[in-house]
Amino acid sequence: MNSNLSLNPNRLVQFLGKESSEFTKADIIRFVKENGIQMINFMYPADDSRLKTLNFVINSEEYLESILTFGERVDGSSLFPFIEAGNSDLYVIPRFSTAFVDPFAEIPTLTMLCSFFNNNGQPLPTSPENALRKAAASFKEVTGMEFYAMGELEYYVISDDPTLFAATDQKGYHESAPFAKFNDFRIECMAMIARCGGQIKYGHNEVGNFTLNGQIYEQNEIEFLPVPALEAADTLMVAKWIIRTLAMKKGYDVTFAPKITAGKAGNGLHIHFKLMKDGHNMMITDGHLSDDAKKAIVGILEHAGALTAMGNTVPTSYFRLVPHQEAPTSICWGDRNRSVLIRVPLGWTGDGDMCSIANPLEAPAEVKPEKQTVELRSADGSANVYQLLAGMIVAARSGFENPDALKRADELYVSVNIHNDENKAKLESLSSLPDSCSMSAKALDADRSVFELYEVFSPAMIDGIVKRLKSYKDKNLRQEIAGNRQEMLDLVKKYWHCG
C-alpha cells in the first residue's frame, strides 16, 4: 500500500486502499457490507452555517443503492429563508469523497456530506457549496491554476475554574499542561477530525486565557493543511461539529464566537491560500513572492470590504475588528506582519539548512518544501465558510483581470507594523474594513457585479446575504454600547453559537 495511505487515519482510506477523492458508490457499498455498517447519515450545511443531519437505516442493499444514487428530498424552506414554502422541495445527494465513520455513533454509522439539487435535478444556484465549486472552476479557467486553502480554527473552551496552576491572563500562546487545562480535549478532537478525513497541520493553545464569573476561558486553535478549496470548507464544517459534540459529551461549553468580552482575544478564522499548477506551488519565484501571488492578494484586498459580509456575519464580529488591536482593519498587506489584513508568513525560502544544523548527523536536504501560503486575517468563527472561500476565489481571480494589479500591490504594501508612528501617513491613505454588518452589506451590494460574474454567486444569494446583514441594524451599535460591559456580554451571549 502507498505509504501515504497506510498512515491515513480515515478507516475508509485504509480499508479501500485509495484516496478519498477516488471513492465510488461501489466502494461505499463494499465498505458498508464488510464492516457491519447499519446506518447512513447525510449531513449538509443550512443558512445558519451549521451541519444538519438525516439518518437512514440500511434496510437492504437495494435501499442503500437507492439513497446513494438518488439521495432524498428535504424541505428547503426550513433550511434556507429565501426558499418559499410553496415550492420548497430540494434533493440532497451524498458526495462519496466525504465519507467517514461517525466517531460518536454507538450503532456503526457511515456519514457523508451532501450537495443540494433543485427540482430539475440541477445544482441549487443559491447553495453556498455550489457557489464554491463554480468559483474554483472559473478561477482555473481564467488562471490555469487551482486555489488551495486551509483554515486556522480558533475556539474557546469554558469550564469550572481550576484552583491549581492558574494560567497567565492573555498569555496562553502554545501553553502546556498543567497551565493549559484542555490540551487533552484538543488532541482528542484532532484525532477524531483526522479519522473523519480532515488534513490537520497542528494544534495548540492560543493567546486567550482568562477567568470570568468563576469559570475558566481557554482559547485553542487547530490549523489544517492546504487542500482544494471545497475540501477545506468541508473540513472546517466537520471539525466544528466534532469539537462541539465532544465538548457536550464532556460537559464543556465551546464557542467560536468572534468576541468573548472586552479586552480579551476574540476568535479569528484566518484563511491561508496558495495557487497550485501541475502539482507545484506557484506562490514563489526565485525565493520571492511571485507576481501571481501578488495579483491574487490585490484582488482580495480590493474586495475586502465585501468579503466581510461572508466572513464576519454577526454584530459581535465588529467588536473584534477594532482599530489598533490585533485583528486587522486597514486594507493592506505585508511580510510576517500581523497588523496587516493579508500577511505573507515565513515560507522556508532561506538559505540555511536548519535540520542539519540542529541535527549534525543529518545530510543537508536536497529540495526545499513548497510551503508558501498567504493569510487573510479578517474572518472569524461566524463565517459561512463556503461563501467566504468562494468570495476569496472570486476576488483573487479579479486580481488577474486587473491590469494595474502589480502597481496596486506596491501601493498597498506595508513593511512594518501599520500602527507605528513612521506609518502614520501610510495609514491615513489606506481604506478600512466595514465597522458593522450594515456597512458590510453596503460593501457587498456595491461589489455584487464582481461576485455575480461567471454566475458564481446568484443574485438571490447576494440579496439574501445583504438582507440578513441589514436586519441587524447595527450601523452605530459599537458606539452605542461602548463602555457598557453588561450590554456587551448580553450581545456576545446572543451570538454565542454563531457559525
N, C-alpha and C positions, 0 to 999 in steps of 0.2 A: 504493500500500500504506500502511496505517496506520503512522505514524512509529514507534510502539512496536514494531510487528512488524519494521520494517526494521532496527532496532537490536538485535533479539533474536538472540543468538549460536547458539541452537538451530537446527540445519540443517533440521529438520522444520518449525519455525515459519516460517522463511524460505521454504522451498520451497512449503509448502501455503498460506501467506498467512493463517493463522488461529492463534488462541491454542491452546496445548496442551490446555486444558480442552475444546476443541471437536473434538479429533481423533476420527475414526470409523475403523471397520475398513476401509472403502473408502479412506480417506486413507492408512492404513498400507500397504495393498496397492499403491496407486499409487506411494508413495514407494519401496517395495522394487523395483518393476518398473522405475522410471525412473531409479534411482540405483545400479543394479548391486549391490544388497544380496544377499549369498549366504548369510548365516547369520542366525538369530534366537536371541537369548539371553533366557531367562526368569530373573529374579532375585527372591529372596524372603528375608525375614529368618527365621532359626530362633531357637530358645530362647536361643542364645548371643549374640543381637543382631548377628550378622554376616550379610551377604548371601550366599546360596547361589546357584549358577548351574546352569541346564540349557540345553544347546546343541542347536540344531536346524539341520540342513542343509535349505535350501529345495529340495525335490525337484521341486515342481510348484506351480502356482497353487492347485490343489485342496488340496494338503497344507498350504500356507500358510493358506488359508481355514479349514481344519480346526483347526489349532493355535490360530489367533487366536480362533476361535469356541468351541471346546470345551476348550482348554487341554490339560493332560496329567496323568497320575497320578504321584504321588510317594509315597515311604514316610514317612508322618508320624511313625512311631516312631523314625526316625533323625534327625528334626528337632526333636521335642518329647518330653521324657521322660514326659509324662502320657498319651501315646497308646500303647495296648497293641499289641504286635507282631501279635496275633491278629486285629486289626481296624484296620489302620493306614493303609489307602489314603486319600489326600487328593487333591483336584484343585487344580491351580494354574491360575488364569485371568488372562491379561495385562490390565493396565489401560492402555488406549491413550494416555491423557493423560500417562503417564510415559515415553513412547518417546524414545530418544536414540540417536545413532550412537556405538557403542563407541569411545572415544578411543584405546584400546590395541590393538585387534584389527588384525592385518595383513590378514586377509580381511574385506572390508566386512561389518559386522555391526550389526544393529539390536537394541537391548536394551530390555526393558520390565520394570517391577516387576509383581508378581502378587499377587492375593488368594487366600486358602485357602478351599476349599469342602469340605463333608463328603460322605458317600456319598449323601445325599439331595439333593445339589445346592444346599444352603443354606450361607450364610456360616458358617465354622467358629466356634462360640461362644467357643472358647479362643484364637482368633487375636488377638494384640495390635492388629493393624491394624483388625480388625472392632470391637474394643472402642473404638478411637479414633473410628471412624465413628459408633458408637452414642452415644458421649459428646457429640460435636459436634451430633448430631441432637437429643438430649434437652436440651442447653443452649439451642438455638434455640427448641425447643418451649416451654420454661419462660420464657425471657427475651425472645424475639423478636430476639435478636442472634446474630451469628456470632463465633466465637472464633478470632482470628488469632494466630499465634505465629511466633517465629524463635529460632534458637539462636546462641550465641557459642561456636564450636567451638575449644577450646584443645588444643594438642598440642606435644610436644617433638620436635625433630629432633636426632638423635645421629649424630656422625661424628668422624673423627680430629681431634685438637686442632690448629688452625692456629697458626702461630708469629707471625703478623703481626696487628697491630691487635686485640689481645685485648679483648673486651668487659668491662665492669664487672660484677662479680658481683651478681646480683639487681637490675640496673638496665637491663634490656633494653627497657623500655616505649617503643614507637614508634622504636626504634633504626634507623638507616640503615646501609647499607654504607659503609665496609668493616668497621665494628664488628659489624654483623649479617651473618652468613655465608649465610643461607638465604632471603633475600628473593626471589631469582630462582626458587627452588623453590616458594615460596608463590605467587608470581604465576602460574607455570605451572599449579599446582594450581587456582587460581581460574579461569583461562581454561578449563580442562577442565570444571570443575564447571558453569560458566556454559553451555558448549556442551551439557552434559547436562541443562539445564533449571533449574539452581539459580539463585535470585534473590539475588545477593550484594550486600551493602551496602558492605563494605570488608574489607581485610586489613591486618595489621600485626604487628610484633614485640611480644611480651608481656614481662612483668617477668622471668620465669625465665631465668637465664643463668648457667651455671657449668661448671666442668670437674670430671670425676671419672674416676679411673683412666686418665688420658691421653686422654680424649675430651671433646669439647665438647657440652654440652646447651643447646639454644637453643629457647625457647618462642615459638610463633607463635599467631596467632588469625585465624580467618576468621569474619566476622559476616554474617548473612543479613538479608534484608528480611522484614517480617511478611507471611505468606500464610496461607490456611486451614490449620488445624492438621494435617490429613493430608498436605498438600503439604509442610509444614515438616518433618514426620517423614521423609518420603521423601527430601527434600533432604539431611538430615543423614546418612542411611544411605548415599546415593550419594557424598556428599562424603568420608566416612571411607574408603570403598572406593577412591576415586580417590587420596587422599593416601597411603594405604598402598601402593597398587600402583605409583604413580610413584616413591615412595621406594625400593621394592625395585629398580626398574629403574635407579635412580641409585646404588645401593649405600649408601643411608642406612637407618638404623633410625628408626622413628617410633612414638611411644606416646601414647595418650590416657589413660593410667593416672592415677588421681586423686592419687597421691602418688609422687614420684620418690625423694626422700631427705629426711632430717630437716633442717629449717631452710631448705628451698628451696620456691619456689612450686609448688603442685600444679596439676593441670588441672581446671578447672571446666567445666561446661556450663550457663552461665547461660541461662535461658529468658525472653525478653520476650514479653508478650502485649498485645493490645488487643482491644476489643469493637467490632464493626462492625455498622451498621444502615443499609440503603439507601445503601451506599457511603460512609458517613460514620463517622469515629472518634468513639465515644461516651465516651472517657476524660476529656474536658474539658468543663466547663460554665462559661461566662463567665470563662475564663482560669484556672480552678482545677479540681483533680481532681474528677470527678463522683461522685455518690452511687453510680452503677452501678459505677464503678471500685472504690470503697471496699468495696462488697458482695463483689465478686469477690476482692479482696485478703483480706478477713476469712475468706471461705470457705477459701481456700488456707492461710492461717495456722492456722485451726482444725484442719486435717487435715495439717499439715506433717510431723508425725511419720510418718504412714502413707505420705506421698509419698516419704520417704527409701527406702522399700522398693522403689521403682521407679526412683529417680534416683541411688541410692548403693548399689550392689548387690554390692560385694566388700569384704572386711575392710579393705583399704587406703583405702577411701572415708572411714573414720572416723579415719584419721591425717591427713586433710585437714580434717575438721570438728572442729577442736580450739579450745576457748575462747581468746579473746584473740589469735587470728591473723586473717588477712584473711577466710577463709571463715567464714560466719555460723553461730552455734549457738543464739543467743537468738531466740525466736519473736516477732518484732516487725517493724514497717515504718517507713519514713521517707523524706523527700525528699533526694535527692542524697547519701545516706548509705550508705557501703559496709560498715558494720559491722552492718547490719540484714539480716534474711532476705529481705525484699521491699523493693526500692529503687525510688523514683519518680525516674527520671533527668530531666534537663533536657528540656523539650518544646517549645521555640520558642513560648513564650507571652508573652514580654516585649514591651515597647512599642517598643523601638529597632529601626530597620530596618538591620540590620548590613551587608547587601550595599551599600546606597547610602552608608553611612558609609565602608566600606572602599574603595568604588569610586565616587567623586564623580560620574562621568558617568552612573551608573545612576539611573533614577527609583525611588522607593520602591515596594516590592512592594505590590500591592493586596490580596492574600489570603495569610494565614498558612498554612503547611503543617500538616496534621493528623497530626503525627508522634508524639504522646504514646504511650508504652508504659509498662509496669510490668515489673520484672525480678525473677524468682525466682533467688536466688544459691546455692542449696544443692547442686543436682545436679552430677554430674561425668561424665567420659567413659565410665564403666561403665554408664550409664543404658540401660534399654530405652526408646528414645525414644517408641515408640508407647504403651506403658503409662504412661510419665511424663506425656505430654501428655494422654492420656485421663484420668489421675488428676487432673491440674491442672484440667481442664474440669469434671469431676465436683465437685471441691472448690469451684471458683468458683461453679458452679450452686447449691451448698448455701448459699452466702452470700446468694443472692437468696431462698432459702427460710427464712432466719433473720430473724425479726422484730427481733432486737436487733443486727443486723449493724452499723449505723452507730454505735451506742453502743460496741460492741466495737472498732470502728475507732479511736475516740478513745482507748480504754484501751490499745491495742497500739501506738500511735504514739510514736515517739522522734524528738526534734528534732535531737539532736547524737549524736556517737559514743557508742554504748551503753556503752563501757568507760571513759568519762570519770568522774571522781570524783562529779560532780554527778548522775550517773545511777545511783549505787550502789543506792539504794532501788528504783528502777525495775527495774534488772537482777534484783534478788532476787525481784521479783514476777512475772517472766516465766518461762514454761516454756522448756525447752531441747529441741533435737533429740535423737533417739536417738544413742547413742555406739557402736553396733555393729550388725552385721547382725541379731544375735539380738534386740536391742531394737527395731529397725525392723520385724522380723517381728511382734513383740508388738503394736506400734502399729497395723500394718495389720490384724491379726486383730481388734483391738478396734474398729476403724472399718469393718469389712468391710460392714456393712449399708448404709453410705452409698455405697460403690462398687458394690455389687450392685443398688442401686435402679435402676429402669428397665432392668434386665438389661444394664447396660453391661459390668461385669466379671462373668464367670461364676463361680460358687462354685469350680469346678475351677481356674480361673486364679488366684484368690486362694489356694487351697490350694497350688498349685504354687509361687507366689512365696514363701509362708511356709515351705514345706518346704525350698526351696533356701537361703534365708537362715539358717534354723536349722541347716542341715547344716554351716555353717562353725564353729559352736561357739566364737564369738569374743567372748562377753559380757565377758570380762575381759582380752582379748588386748592392748589398748592399755596396760594397766597392767603386764602380764606381761613385755612386751619393751621397756618404756620404758628408754631409755639404751643399749640393745643395738643398735648401728649395723648390725652384720653381719646380725643376725636380721631387722632392718627391711629391709635390701637384699634378702635372700632372699625375704621376703614380697612385696616390690614386684615382683621378677622373676617370681614365680609368677602374678601378675595383670597382667603387663606389657601383654598384648594383650587386655584386657578390653573388652567392648562393641563 
